[in-house]
Amino acid sequence: MKYLIFLSVLFGAYSVAPAFSHGGGTDSNGCHTNHKTGQYHCH
């Protein structure tokens, strides 16, 4: 049973997708406008 839990945790850790940040300042709400698309989004 411990072996199954260990494998679940191990494979679960590798199933998370990496997140990449990008440059650009944010306002007081943690948001900013993408000047290429004109979209306003928050982080």
Buried (B, 14 or more C-beta within 10 A) or exposed (E): EEEEEEEEEEEEEEEEEEEEEEEEEEEEEEEBEEEEEEEEEEE
